[in-house]
Amino acid sequence: MTGIVDGARLLAQMTGYNPWWVGKPQRLPSFRRVAFHRCLERLTDSRSRRAVLLSGPRRVGKSTILNQIAQELIAQGNDPKSILYLSLDDNLLKLAALPELLEIFHESILPEGQSAYLLLDEVHFSTDWDSHLKTFIDHRPEYRILATGSASIEHRQRTADSGVGRWVTISIPTLSFYEYLRLIERAPGGIDTKLKASDLHRASAGTRALLASTMRATLPSFKRYLLTGGFPETAKITDVAECQRLIREDIVDKVLKRDVTALFGVRLVADLERLFLYVCLHSGGIVNASTCASELGLSRSTVDDHLDILVRSNLLYRVGPFARGGKKILKARYKYYLVDAALRNAILLSGEAVLQDVNEMGRVVETAVLRHLFAFHYRDLPTISYWLDSRTKKEVDIIVQHPSYTIPVEVKYRDSANVEANSGLAIFCAEEKVRRAFMVTRRDVDFDIVQPTGSSLTVLRIPAHIFTYLVGQAEQHQTSR
């Protein structure tokens, strides 16, 4: 034992996190996110010995998913005492190493050698967690392991080396608009759960009109979603200022001031905070590391390292330029997006007035669209990029690229959303021989199929609230069916 805390005290703490050991029911949300189904599928797959690592931003529901999985395992007939949940950022449990906590578990709850499910929350706060997991996977076949982390928990080289073939990482983003509506119990009825945004390229005008009419009631919720974001904890809070305070204090500040220090050894947190604020101001734009370094008074290497940390801390998405044939571009210029539009709103104290600012809303909606495309295409491991013609400066906001498909998406969240023959979207599709594309719009009336003059390209103009809802719904359906 550690000598700091005795076993009886640690056991009492562990029992508090595992009420099913003593027959106490859990009160958990009935709605189960996409990541729940993905984790359960992997965890119960008898053909694989791999551990499952669930990685995502703070406060997106990772702990809830672990508890829902415990509930489901018990419902499937597993012995409640064979399920161990450990919150490893608990101040008391941090004082003991994983093997010591498991020794207590086996001495008092479940005899050693029996099959057990280990649900390890915020595992990166446990000393030498990666080497312990490697040992469990290699030498303890009776263990099935699911672990979570608020930062990318495969960031260290030694983790990547030792983890090959031993664990699989599942990403959990913030709530999709579909999940958000389900959570606040305002999801529209009568929409085919198998309907995908791509199906609307072939749908009739009447089908699109009916869908627009059905989805119109969700517009207030969509604006709210864009303003306060996809965090389950803030979804039902009515006060915008309170939502943003929680996001700043409980999500951003804890990541920058606690997680990053613990995981990546950053000493000058103030520099990281200033860089994060810089990216918030330029979200969705190309961040020139040299310019950024000059403006912030930092070295170029510090900016590069800190940007990488912010990506690995699940605060930013990094999007590179489109590369023909998947070839890597030397000296690529990257765009950076917040993982949720509400993070930017909270940091910049953008209240409801932002909903009337066309330029700001364009950034916000583009961020939301990117989040949905990243999540939906996650399993395909696509390249998500932007396209910019260096000569004409024409561009396409988002391109989802895979060997079997290329999907260009342009976001025009404004009253005028026309598709011109000389637009970046038309030029890119002509060069890459892409026949179909999306333009995400603001107004219900901009929901149709358009074809630029003299082009074989067909573009589906689709309102943002409908596009994000259908992409989120398709993500849920492809996993839970």
C-alpha positions in Angstrom: 0.0 0.0 0.0 1.1 3.6 -0.5 1.4 4.3 3.2 -0.4 7.6 2.7 -4.0 6.3 2.7 -5.0 2.9 4.1 -6.9 0.3 2.1 -10.1 0.7 4.0 -10.3 4.4 3.2 -9.6 3.7 -0.5 -12.2 1.0 -0.6 -14.8 3.3 0.8 -14.0 5.8 -1.8 -14.2 3.2 -4.6 -17.5 1.9 -3.3 -19.0 5.4 -3.5 -18.2 5.4 -7.3 -19.6 1.8 -7.7 -23.1 1.9 -6.2 -24.1 -1.3 -8.1 -21.9 -3.3 -5.8 -24.4 -2.7 -3.0 -27.5 -2.8 -5.2 -28.2 0.9 -5.4 -29.8 1.9 -8.7 -28.2 4.7 -10.9 -30.1 7.7 -12.2 -28.7 8.2 -15.6 -29.9 10.0 -18.8 -31.9 7.6 -21.0 -30.4 9.1 -24.2 -27.2 7.4 -25.3 -24.7 9.1 -27.4 -22.9 7.7 -30.5 -19.7 7.1 -28.4 -21.7 4.8 -26.0 -22.6 2.4 -28.8 -19.0 2.5 -30.2 -17.4 1.8 -26.9 -19.9 -1.0 -25.9 -19.4 -2.7 -29.2 -15.6 -2.7 -28.8 -15.6 -3.5 -25.1 -17.8 -6.6 -25.5 -16.2 -7.9 -28.7 -14.8 -11.3 -27.6 -12.6 -11.5 -30.7 -10.4 -8.6 -29.6 -8.3 -8.1 -26.6 -7.7 -4.5 -27.1 -8.4 -1.9 -24.5 -10.7 1.0 -25.6 -9.6 4.6 -25.0 -12.3 7.3 -25.2 -10.9 10.7 -25.8 -12.7 14.0 -26.0 -13.1 17.5 -24.5 -14.0 18.1 -21.0 -17.7 17.9 -20.0 -18.9 16.1 -23.2 -20.3 13.2 -21.1 -17.4 10.7 -20.9 -18.1 9.8 -17.3 -21.8 9.4 -18.0 -21.0 7.0 -20.9 -18.9 4.9 -18.5 -21.7 4.7 -16.0 -24.3 3.9 -18.7 -22.0 1.1 -19.9 -21.9 -0.3 -16.4 -25.7 -0.1 -16.3 -25.9 -1.9 -19.6 -23.4 -4.6 -18.6 -25.5 -5.3 -15.5 -28.7 -5.4 -17.6 -27.0 -8.0 -19.9 -26.6 -10.3 -16.9 -23.0 -9.5 -15.8 -22.2 -9.7 -12.0 -22.4 -6.1 -10.7 -19.3 -6.9 -8.6 -17.3 -7.7 -11.8 -17.6 -4.0 -12.9 -15.1 -1.5 -11.5 -15.4 2.2 -12.2 -12.5 4.4 -11.0 -12.4 8.2 -11.2 -8.7 8.6 -11.4 -8.7 12.4 -11.1 -10.2 11.9 -7.6 -7.8 13.5 -5.1 -7.8 10.4 -2.9 -7.5 7.7 -5.6 -4.6 9.6 -7.2 -2.5 8.7 -4.2 -2.5 5.0 -5.2 -1.3 3.3 -8.3 -3.7 1.3 -10.5 -2.3 -2.1 -9.4 -2.8 -1.1 -5.7 -6.4 -0.1 -6.4 -7.0 -3.4 -8.2 -5.5 -5.3 -5.4 -8.0 -3.7 -3.0 -10.8 -4.5 -5.5 -9.9 -8.2 -5.7 -9.3 -8.6 -1.9 -12.7 -7.1 -1.0 -15.1 -7.2 -4.0 -14.2 -9.7 -6.7 -11.7 -12.7 -6.3 -8.6 -12.4 -8.5 -8.8 -14.3 -11.8 -12.5 -13.8 -12.4 -13.6 -11.8 -15.5 -13.8 -8.1 -14.8 -14.7 -4.9 -16.6 -12.4 -2.0 -15.7 -13.9 1.5 -16.4 -11.1 3.9 -15.9 -12.1 7.6 -16.0 -9.5 10.3 -16.7 -6.9 7.6 -16.7 -4.0 9.9 -17.6 -4.1 11.3 -14.0 -2.9 7.9 -12.8 0.9 7.5 -12.5 2.4 5.2 -15.3 -1.1 4.5 -16.6 0.2 3.5 -20.0 2.7 0.9 -18.7 0.1 -0.5 -16.3 -2.5 -0.9 -19.1 0.1 -2.6 -21.3 0.8 -5.1 -18.5 -3.0 -5.7 -18.0 -3.6 -6.3 -21.7 -0.6 -8.6 -22.1 -1.0 -10.6 -18.9 -4.5 -10.3 -17.6 -6.9 -11.7 -20.2 -9.7 -11.7 -17.7 -9.8 -7.8 -17.9 -11.8 -5.9 -20.4 -10.7 -2.2 -20.2 -12.4 1.1 -21.2 -10.5 4.3 -20.3 -11.2 7.9 -20.9 -9.2 11.1 -21.1 -9.9 14.8 -21.6 -6.7 15.2 -23.6 -5.4 13.0 -26.3 -4.2 10.1 -24.3 -1.8 8.7 -26.9 0.3 11.8 -27.1 3.6 10.5 -25.8 5.9 8.6 -28.1 6.3 5.8 -25.6 2.5 5.4 -25.4 2.3 5.2 -29.2 5.1 2.6 -29.3 3.8 0.4 -26.4 0.1 0.7 -27.5 0.4 -0.7 -31.0 -2.1 -3.5 -31.3 -3.1 -3.1 -27.7 -5.7 -0.4 -27.7 -8.1 1.5 -30.0 -9.0 5.1 -29.6 -12.6 6.3 -30.0 -13.2 10.1 -30.2 -16.2 11.8 -28.5 -16.9 15.3 -29.8 -19.4 17.8 -28.3 -23.1 17.2 -29.0 -24.3 17.2 -32.6 -27.3 19.3 -33.3 -29.3 16.1 -33.5 -28.1 14.9 -30.1 -28.7 18.4 -28.6 -32.4 18.3 -29.7 -32.8 14.8 -28.3 -31.2 15.9 -25.0 -33.5 19.0 -24.6 -36.5 16.9 -25.9 -37.2 19.1 -28.9 -36.4 16.7 -31.7 -38.8 17.0 -34.6 -41.1 14.1 -35.4 -41.8 12.5 -38.7 -38.3 12.5 -40.2 -37.0 9.2 -41.6 -34.1 8.1 -39.4 -32.4 6.7 -42.5 -32.5 10.0 -44.4 -29.0 11.4 -45.1 -28.1 14.8 -46.5 -26.6 13.2 -49.6 -30.1 11.6 -50.3 -31.5 15.1 -50.9 -29.4 15.5 -54.1 -32.0 13.1 -55.7 -35.1 14.1 -53.7 -38.0 16.0 -55.2 -38.7 19.7 -54.5 -41.8 18.6 -52.6 -39.7 16.3 -50.3 -37.3 19.2 -49.5 -40.2 21.6 -48.9 -41.8 19.2 -46.4 -38.5 18.7 -44.6 -38.0 22.4 -44.4 -41.4 22.9 -43.0 -40.9 20.1 -40.4 -37.5 21.5 -39.4 -38.6 25.2 -39.1 -39.6 24.7 -35.5 -36.0 23.8 -34.6 -34.6 27.2 -35.7 -34.7 28.8 -32.3 -33.0 25.8 -30.8 -30.3 25.9 -33.5 -29.5 29.5 -32.7 -29.2 28.5 -29.1 -27.0 25.6 -30.0 -24.7 27.8 -31.9 -24.5 30.3 -29.0 -24.0 28.0 -26.0 -22.6 24.9 -27.7 -22.8 21.2 -27.5 -21.9 20.5 -23.9 -24.6 18.3 -22.1 -24.1 20.2 -18.8 -25.1 23.6 -20.3 -27.7 22.4 -22.8 -30.6 23.0 -20.4 -29.4 26.1 -18.7 -31.4 29.1 -19.9 -29.1 31.9 -18.9 -26.5 32.4 -21.7 -24.1 34.2 -19.4 -24.1 31.3 -16.9 -23.5 28.8 -19.7 -20.5 30.8 -20.9 -19.1 31.1 -17.4 -19.3 27.4 -16.9 -17.6 26.8 -20.3 -14.8 29.2 -19.5 -14.2 28.0 -15.9 -14.9 24.3 -16.1 -13.8 23.5 -19.6 -11.3 25.9 -20.9 -9.5 27.0 -17.7 -9.2 23.5 -16.3 -7.7 22.2 -19.6 -5.2 25.0 -19.9 -4.3 25.3 -16.3 -4.5 21.7 -15.0 -4.6 19.1 -17.8 -2.0 20.6 -20.0 0.4 21.2 -17.1 0.0 17.6 -15.9 0.2 15.9 -19.3 2.5 18.0 -21.4 4.7 19.7 -18.8 3.9 23.2 -20.0 5.5 25.7 -17.6 4.5 29.1 -19.0 0.7 28.5 -19.1 0.2 32.3 -19.7 1.9 31.9 -23.1 -0.5 29.0 -24.0 -3.5 31.0 -22.9 -2.5 34.0 -25.1 -2.0 31.7 -28.0 -5.4 30.1 -27.4 -7.0 33.6 -27.3 -5.2 34.4 -30.6 -6.7 31.4 -32.2 -10.1 32.2 -30.9 -9.9 35.6 -32.6 -8.8 33.9 -35.9 -10.9 30.7 -35.7 -11.5 29.3 -39.1 -8.7 31.3 -40.7 -5.1 30.3 -41.7 -2.8 30.8 -38.7 0.7 31.8 -39.9 2.9 30.6 -37.1 5.7 33.1 -37.9 3.3 36.0 -37.8 1.6 34.7 -34.6 5.0 34.3 -32.9 6.0 37.8 -33.8 2.7 39.3 -32.6 2.8 37.3 -29.3 6.5 37.7 -28.7 7.1 34.0 -28.8 9.5 31.8 -30.7 8.2 30.0 -33.8 9.0 26.6 -32.2 6.9 27.5 -29.1 4.0 28.5 -31.3 4.2 25.2 -33.2 4.5 23.1 -30.0 1.7 24.9 -28.3 -0.7 24.7 -31.3 0.0 20.9 -31.3 -0.8 20.7 -27.6 -4.1 22.6 -28.1 -5.1 20.1 -30.8 -4.1 17.2 -28.6 -6.0 18.7 -25.7 -9.2 18.5 -27.7 -9.6 22.3 -27.9 -8.8 22.8 -31.6 -9.3 21.1 -34.9 -6.4 21.5 -37.3 -7.2 21.5 -41.1 -4.6 21.5 -43.8 -4.7 22.5 -47.4 -6.2 20.1 -50.0 -3.5 17.7 -51.4 -4.2 16.1 -54.7 -3.9 12.3 -54.4 -3.3 12.6 -50.7 0.3 13.8 -51.1 1.7 15.7 -48.2 2.3 19.4 -48.8 5.6 20.7 -47.5 5.3 23.9 -45.4 1.5 23.5 -45.3 -0.5 26.4 -43.9 -3.1 25.2 -41.5 -6.5 26.5 -40.5 -7.5 26.1 -36.8 -11.1 25.8 -35.5 -12.4 25.6 -32.0 -13.9 22.1 -31.4 -17.1 23.8 -30.5 -18.3 27.3 -31.6 -19.4 28.0 -28.0 -15.8 28.0 -26.8 -15.1 31.1 -29.0 -18.3 32.8 -27.9 -17.5 32.1 -24.2 -13.9 33.3 -24.4 -14.8 36.5 -26.4 -17.9 37.1 -24.2 -20.1 37.1 -27.3 -23.7 37.3 -26.1 -26.9 37.0 -28.2 -25.8 40.0 -30.3 -23.5 37.7 -32.2 -26.6 36.1 -33.8 -27.1 39.4 -35.7 -23.5 39.6 -36.9 -23.3 38.1 -40.3 -19.5 37.7 -40.3 -19.4 36.2 -36.8 -22.2 33.8 -37.6 -20.4 32.7 -40.7 -17.4 31.6 -38.5 -19.7 30.0 -35.9 -21.7 28.0 -38.5 -18.6 26.9 -40.3 -17.2 25.6 -37.0 -20.4 23.7 -36.4 -20.4 22.2 -39.9 -16.8 21.1 -39.5 -17.5 19.4 -36.2 -20.4 17.4 -37.7 -18.3 16.3 -40.7 -15.4 15.2 -38.5 -17.7 13.2 -36.3 -19.7 11.5 -39.1 -16.8 10.5 -41.2 -14.7 9.5 -38.2 -14.7 5.7 -39.0 -13.5 6.2 -42.6 -10.4 8.1 -41.4 -10.7 10.7 -44.2 -8.6 13.7 -44.8 -10.5 16.9 -44.0 -9.0 19.9 -45.7 -9.7 23.3 -47.3 -8.9 24.4 -50.9 -7.3 27.7 -51.8 -6.2 28.8 -55.2 -3.1 30.8 -54.6 -3.5 32.8 -57.8 -7.2 33.8 -57.7 -7.7 33.4 -53.9 -10.9 31.4 -54.6 -11.5 28.8 -52.0 -13.7 26.0 -50.7 -14.2 25.9 -46.9 -14.2 22.2 -46.2 -13.3 19.1 -48.3 -13.8 15.6 -47.0 -11.4 13.4 -49.0 -11.3 9.6 -49.0 -10.1 7.1 -51.7 -13.8 6.3 -52.5 -15.2 9.9 -52.3 -14.6 13.6 -52.3 -17.2 15.9 -50.7 -16.8 19.7 -51.1 -18.7 21.8 -48.6 -19.0 25.6 -48.8 -20.6 27.5 -46.0 -22.5 30.7 -46.9 -24.6 31.6 -43.9 -26.0 34.8 -45.3 -29.0 36.1 -47.2 -27.3 35.8 -50.6 -26.1 32.3 -51.2 -25.6 31.9 -54.9 -23.4 29.4 -56.8 -21.5 31.2 -59.5 -19.7 29.6 -62.4 -16.4 31.3 -61.4 -16.8 30.4 -57.7 -14.2 28.5 -55.8 -16.7 25.6 -55.4 -17.3 25.4 -59.2 -13.6 25.7 -60.1 -12.5 23.1 -57.6 -15.1 20.6 -58.7 -14.2 21.1 -62.3 -10.5 20.5 -61.7 -11.1 17.5 -59.5 -14.0 16.1 -61.6 -16.4 16.1 -58.7 -20.0 16.0 -59.7 -21.8 16.9 -56.5 -21.2 19.4 -53.7 -23.0 21.1 -50.8 -23.5 24.7 -50.0 -24.7 25.2 -46.4 -27.0 28.2 -46.3 -29.0 30.4 -43.8 -32.5 30.7 -45.2 -35.2 28.0 -45.7 -35.8 29.2 -49.2 -32.2 28.5 -50.1 -32.9 24.8 -50.2 -32.7 23.4 -53.7 -30.5 22.0 -56.4 -28.5 24.5 -58.5 -26.2 24.0 -61.4 -23.6 26.7 -62.4 -23.9 27.9 -66.0 -22.1 25.6 -68.4 -21.2 23.1 -65.7 -22.2 19.5 -65.0 -21.8 20.1 -61.3 -24.9 19.9 -59.1 -24.9 21.7 -55.8 -27.3 21.0 -53.0 -28.0 24.3 -51.2 -29.2 23.2 -47.7 -30.0 25.3 -44.6 -27.4 24.9 -41.8 -29.9 23.6 -39.2 -31.1 20.9 -41.6 -27.7 19.9 -42.7 -26.3 19.5 -39.2 -29.4 17.7 -38.0 -29.2 15.1 -40.8 -25.5 14.6 -40.5 -25.9 14.1 -36.7 -28.8 11.8 -37.2 -26.9 9.7 -39.8 -23.9 9.5 -37.4 -26.3 8.1 -34.6 -28.0 5.7 -37.0 -24.9 4.2 -38.5 -23.6 3.3 -35.0 -26.7 2.2 -33.1 -28.6 0.3 -35.7 
